Amino acid sequence: MEPRSREGTRRRILDAACRLFAEHGYDEVTMRMLGAAANANIALSPREETVSRLTQVFRACLS
């Protein structure tokens, strides 16, 4: 099995995020949903950090 690249993981997360935001809206998407959809292990973090990460990914989907 080939190891996953950092850029490949980033791309999977961004693709999954854009799909989830389009389907559910920003307020309904969680880091847990995003990790599952991207088949990525996203570590749990404090709520403030999680919101910041989701906001960054959401902005990336818009650009």
C-alpha positions as CSV (number, residue, x, y, z in Angstrom):
1,M,0.0,0.0,0.0
2,E,1.4,3.4,-1.0
3,P,1.8,6.0,1.7
4,R,-0.5,9.0,1.3
5,S,1.1,12.3,0.5
6,R,0.4,15.5,2.5
7,E,-0.9,17.2,-0.6
8,G,-3.1,14.3,-1.6
9,T,-4.7,14.4,1.9
10,R,-5.2,18.1,1.7
11,R,-6.9,17.7,-1.7
12,R,-9.2,15.0,-0.4
13,I,-10.2,17.2,2.5
14,L,-10.8,20.2,0.4
15,D,-12.9,18.2,-2.2
16,A,-14.9,16.6,0.6
17,A,-15.4,20.0,2.4
18,C,-16.7,21.7,-0.8
19,R,-19.2,18.8,-1.3
20,L,-20.3,18.9,2.3
21,F,-20.7,22.6,2.5
22,A,-22.7,22.6,-0.7
23,E,-25.0,19.8,0.6
24,H,-25.4,20.8,4.2
25,G,-24.3,24.5,4.5
26,Y,-21.5,25.9,6.6
27,D,-23.3,25.6,10.0
28,E,-24.0,21.9,9.7
29,V,-20.6,20.6,8.7
30,T,-18.4,19.2,11.5
31,M,-14.7,18.2,11.5
32,R,-15.9,14.6,12.2
33,M,-18.1,14.7,9.0
34,L,-15.2,16.1,7.1
35,G,-12.7,13.5,8.2
36,A,-15.1,10.7,7.4
37,A,-15.9,12.0,4.0
38,A,-12.2,12.6,3.1
39,N,-11.1,9.3,4.7
40,A,-8.7,11.3,6.8
41,N,-7.8,11.2,10.4
42,I,-8.6,14.6,11.7
43,A,-7.5,15.0,15.3
44,L,-10.0,16.4,17.8
45,S,-9.1,19.9,19.0
46,P,-10.7,22.6,21.1
47,R,-13.9,24.1,19.7
48,E,-12.3,27.5,18.9
49,E,-9.5,25.8,16.8
50,T,-12.1,23.6,15.1
51,V,-14.2,26.6,14.0
52,S,-11.1,28.3,12.8
53,R,-10.0,25.3,10.7
54,L,-13.5,24.9,9.2
55,T,-13.6,28.6,8.4
56,Q,-10.2,28.2,6.6
57,V,-11.4,25.2,4.6
58,F,-14.7,27.0,3.8
59,R,-12.8,30.0,2.5
60,A,-10.6,27.7,0.3
61,C,-13.8,26.3,-1.2
62,L,-15.0,29.7,-2.2
63,S,-11.7,30.7,-3.9
